[in-house]
Amino acid sequence: MRGAVGFDLDMTLIDSRPGIHAAYRALTAKTGVFVDADLAVTRLGPPLRTELSEWFPAADVEEAVTTYRALYREYAITPTVAAAGAAEALAAVRELGLRVVVVTSKLGTLAQVHLDHLGMTADELAGDLFAEGKATALTEYDVRWYVGDHVADMVAARTAGVPGIGLTTGPCSADELRAAGASYVLPDLIPFPELLREIAVGP
């Protein structure tokens, strides 16, 4: 099996804020429980249950998760756009003979819908994983570097024993990403192909 580069999804390969915002507003309309969509999209990364626990009583969270996911395809897919440099980043991985692996906290079936809609192809996809939980997939799929925008992604990379490449496109600052163990920090994916060539091939 060829080595791979792993990527988080939300705010790494895709900017899902517009779609998730719309889905949260639809959830509020459906349930009558207010979810501050403006606030929620500023802290993407943790599992859905974590966010919904801020708005729903504990006894209602699982039902809210089910309702949200039922609304998601209708409201969240079309408004979501590819992150800047995403296509070029995936192309750079394949040019080096490496595989693309997406490891995300999002449900795998919904992550696949996003990838399909935006014309992105992953060789492997693992969903519903967060922080240390992502490390199992990173190891299983022979991921050599993991790219993400959240401190939990850097924890995942560290747990798997691979370098983490942090992006400041999400809720976490460069300092926070470095403190969580990032080996490299980039402002977005645009400089990633050059970095990957340097670290995968050398000077």
N, C-alpha and C positions, 0 to 999 in steps of 0.2 A: 504494500500500500504506500502510495506517495505521501510525503508529508503534506501538512495543510496549514493554512492560516485561518484562524477562527475570528468571527465577527459577531458582536452583539447586533441587534436589529434596530430597536427604537432609538433615534437620535445618534445612531452610528451609521447604518446603511440607509435608513429612511428617516424623514422628518414627519413623524406621525401626529404631531401636535394638532393640526387642523382636524384630522379625522377623529382623534380621540376626544377632542373638545366637542365635536358634534355628537359623538356617541354618549358622552356624559350628559349633555343637554337632553338627549332623547331619553336617557335613563331617568332623569329628573321628571320629565313629562310623563313617563310611563308609571313611575312608582309614587310620585308626589313627594319624594324625599329630595331635598335640595343637595346637589353636589356642585361645589364651586369649580366649574370646569376651567376657569382662568387659572386658578391656583393649582388644580390637579395636573395640568399639563406642564407646569414648571418643575415637577418632581418625578418625571417618568423614570422608570428603572426597576423599582421593587415590584413584586407580584401584585396583580390586580386586587387580591384580597386585602393587601396592606392599605391601599388607597381607600377602598370601599369601607374598611373598618373605621375610617375617620368620619364617615357620614351615616352609616347604618348601625343599628344596634347589633350586637354580636349574634343574636339569634337569627337575624335577617340577612347576614352577610352572604351566605351560600346562595340563597335565593337571588340576591342582588347580582352576584357573579353570573348566575345562569341567565338572568334577564339581560344583563349588559352584553354578554357574549351572543345572545340571540339578536340583539340590535346591531352588533358590531359590523357585520358584513354590509348591511344596508347603509350605515352612516359613516363608517371610518375608513373604508378602503379607497374610495374615489378621491377624497380630498388629500390623501397622503401623497407626498412627493419623495423622490429619491434625494438623499443627502448630496450635497456638493462633493463631487469627486468620487462618488460611489462606483459608477460604471468603470471609471479608469482604475480604481483600486482593485476591483475584481479582475479586470483584464490583466493587471500587473501580476497578480497572483498566478494566473494561468500561464502567462508568458514565461514564468520561472519554473513551470512544470509542477506547480503545487496545486492542491485542492482547496476549494472554498467550503468552509464549514460555518454554518450559522448556529449559534447557541444563544438562546433568548429566554427571558422569563415569560414571554407571550406564549399562549397556547400554540402548539406546533401547527395545527390546521389553519389557524388565523394567520400565523407568520407566513405560511406557504401561499395563502391568498395574496398577501402583500407582495411577495416576491414575484408571483405570476403576473399580477397587475402591472408591476413596474418593469417586467421583462428581465428580472434578475434570476440567475440560476445558482443554486447551491448544490454541491456534491453530496453534502449531508446536512440535515437539519435536526436540531434537538431543541424542544420547547419545554416550557413550564419548569425551568430551572433558574436558580438565583444564587449568587455569591458562591460559597463553597460547593453548592449543588451542581454548578456548571463544570466543576473540575473533572467529574467522572466522564462527561462527554468529551471534554478537551483531551483527556488521556486516551479514551477509546478510539477517537478519530485521528490520533497522532497529530494534534495541533501543535505547531512549533512556536507560534506567536498568537496572542489573543488581543483583539482590538475592541475597545468599548469606551463608553462615555461616563461610566459610573464607577464610584469607588468599589462597589461590589464586583465589578468586572475585573478590577485589578486584584481583588481578593481571590477571585476564581483562577486567574492566571498564576498567582503566587502559590495557591494550593496545588495546582497542577504541575508546578515547577517549570513554568515557561515564562518568557518575558511578556509583560503586559504593555500594550501601547494605548495610552489614554488620549481621548479626544475631549476638548473643552466645549463640545457642541451641546452637551446636556446640562444637568444641574450641578455638576461638580467642577471646582476650579482646578487649575494646574497644580497648585500646592496640595490640594486635597488628593488628587490622583497620585501625585508623587508620594505623599505620606502613606497611601494605601499600597504602595509597592510598584507603581508604574516605572518601567525601564525607560520609556520614551513618552513624551507628551507633545501632541500636535494640536493646532487650532481647529483642524477639520481633516477630511480625508485627502484633500488636494495634494499635500506634500508626501502622502503615504507611499506612492509608487517609488519615489526616489529613496526614501528611507528603507523600504523593503529590499530594493536592489543592493543597498549598502550592507544591510545586516544579513541578507541571505546569500549574497555572492561575494561580498567584500570588495575592497578597492581594486 
